[in-house]
Amino acid sequence: MSDNQVLRQSALNYHALPKPGKLEIRATKPMANGRDLSLAYSPGVAEACLEIRDDPTTAARYTARGNLVAVVSNGTAVLGLGNIGALASKPVMEGKAVLFQKVAGIDCFDIELDEKDPEKLADIVCALSPTFGAINLEDIKAPDCFIVEKLCRERMNIPVFHDDQHGTAIVVGAAAKNALHVAGKAFEDIKIVSTGGGAAGIACLNMLLKMGVKRENVWLCDSHGLVYEGRAEDMNPQKAAFAQATDLRTLDDVIDGADLFLGLSGPNVLTPEMVQRMASRPIIFALANPTPEIVPDAARAVAPDAIIATGRSDFPNQVNNVLCFPFIFRGALDVGATEINDEMKLACIDGIAELARATTSAEAAAAYRGEQLTFGPDYLIPKPFDPRLVGIVSSSVARAAMDSGVATRPIADLEEYKAKLNQTVFKSALLMRPVFEAAAVASRRIVFTEGEDERVLRAAQAILKETTETPILIGRPEVIEQRCDRFGLNIRPGQDIEIVNPENDPRYYDYWTSYHELMQRRGVTPDLAKAIMRTNTTAIGAIMVHRGDADSLICGTFGEYRWHLNYVSQVLAKDGLRPQGALSLMILEDGPLFIADTHVNQLPTPEQLAENAIGAARHVRRFGLEPKIAFCSQSSFGNQAEGSGKRMRAAIDLLDAETRNFCYEGEMNVDAALDPELRTRIFPNSRMAGAANVLIFAHADAASAVRNILKMRAGGLEVGPILMGMGNRAHIVNQSITPRGLLNVAAIAGTPVAQYG
């Protein structure tokens, strides 16, 4: 099959399998017994109905309306497909609904209406007002879309937003703002030539006027040529607003000296010869899909300094509405906005533009591996899957809604609101908050032993931005600097971060002699100590901590866990530290779950199991949680005399020998640990109430397997592993760790041990 045939079949399979379509509806409340039914439906549902009758604003509290958007279309102007009808447009609208949910956590119904009369269509949409908190109009042809939106905005007291118009205009506005910044030009000075008199084109021009462009400097062309005063063919009031008093009639006539070409028309409209006649450092937004008005290579062949954006994902600077619509609706819904006004749109533009100028996130870099994500001609706007968008853009929109007086539920603390938004995309943010707060009271020096790794570099930049810690990187300065440039990071060796160069560091003599002194009776000669301090970055990091040049080390982004553990233990054991176990926090959809020992003790003794429980309890409290520790085994409360149950029972006896300030129970099966009702049936006198949040296993294989299953099949996000018993002076991570994961471990390492017991 050809590439096109493969793509077509893949797309069809994606929509058809394993269930038809891209959406489903799930209940958010339990429905397991008669009591649940009486609360969800008759008679309990009447209470919620009466509350809403007496105070309509409470609908946002007692129903899904406050987080529910309708994507409404009649299918008259779908993507590049045209008037394909309401039914055929449904896959597109479902896709829009999926983006709302995935990107911004907004619930969405797609509603396809077989109605082409704009006034009747508006009547239907307005009648939906009791169901939805906002309306996203989509793929309705011009000029009907203008009529529908105007009528709905006038008659509905909720946000109504035609994304083809305003979403495109917002993203174009953000791209234009940054393109002019790169080109050194200003809105009030530029000449714009635009092709495309449809809804998106008109909205983009109106937005650019709001940003400072002068109307007399805008030249609008459509399929009939220039829009000029007195033209009668294919005109409407929206086009007429841009009519020029001139004898010029074609795109070719007006392109001379243009600073910005804005294309929302069709393929190959702009020729290389026209580009040559544009102003210096021309800005070309060729947004037609799938074939742009001019392909970037053709434009750059005649204007190498051109700044170019398209609507395609295979070229830099894709103008994609997903950068806008989920986040402007998120902010609007959260403050109960009655409309989406110009102030909110401009705030959205500013948020998107500012984010592109900031260093790109590690998560965006991972999603777009291999692409250059450094602000400049080829990176004017963020990538759609940059997780920072929701926090930055939505909070900016919410602030603008409140400042402009359209918010019915103002937010008292916008910084707190922004933090909560970030928690929706950074799953660890909420649980890690107490850890970050504790780390903020001390300025700890954290040495990363694999300092040339991209993930470490991104984590180091985040540490400098989000914490009071000082990252120290072990690596070659020239390599680190080159990679920072390649990845678009603004940290620099020797300026923002301390570097330990294994090939040439003034402390080399001190380090190898210290290592030799520690290891001379374990077969390490002076020459071997010298070689290790030139090549083994984990050993170097451990010596730094031992000597007090760093407070904690983080290693393990590559290499085997126990290899790193060997060097960490060798050096830091001389300081009275001993690894007791590895504790992994798994953040799951229904809450956190800690697992130990995942790495250190392959077959832990009763003493080691008891130590794991004590250490786990201490660390769990660092996250603001009260530990409930279950010793997990194939045996259940003594029903097997031998095997792991025997060691578990011995560990519990050791714990029982002294008064403990945490809850523990066992030995038991994992299902009994997590299901209190089952545990009560098996062992009615259990001292544990509720589900366990810490699982201690008798085999490292079992602990590690559960950790990986939760990560790969249950969508669990791992924080850690936390190396217990080392006084918070060393942590060994897994090779699969992300930059965000390294930041979390650095926050854990950033707390002095005295602060958590």
Helices and strands as residue ranges (DSSP letters): H 3-16, H 34-40, H 45-54, G 56-58, H 59-62, G 64-67, E 68-73, H 90-104, E 107-112, H 118-127, E 134-137, H 144-155, E 160-162, H 163-183, G 187-189, E 192-195, H 199-210, G 215-217, E 218-222, E 225-226, H 237-240, H 251-254, E 260-263, H 272-276, E 283-286, H 296-302, E 307-310, G 321-323, H 325-334, H 342-357, H 362-367, H 388-403, H 414-425, H 429-439, E 445-448, H 454-466, E 470-474, H 477-487, E 498-500, H 508-519, G 520-522, H 526-535, H 537-547, E 552-555, H 561-572, G 573-575, E 581-588, E 591-596, H 606-622, E 628-632, H 644-656, E 663-668, H 670-674, H 676-682, E 694-697, H 700-713, E 717-724, E 730-732, H 739-749, G 753-755
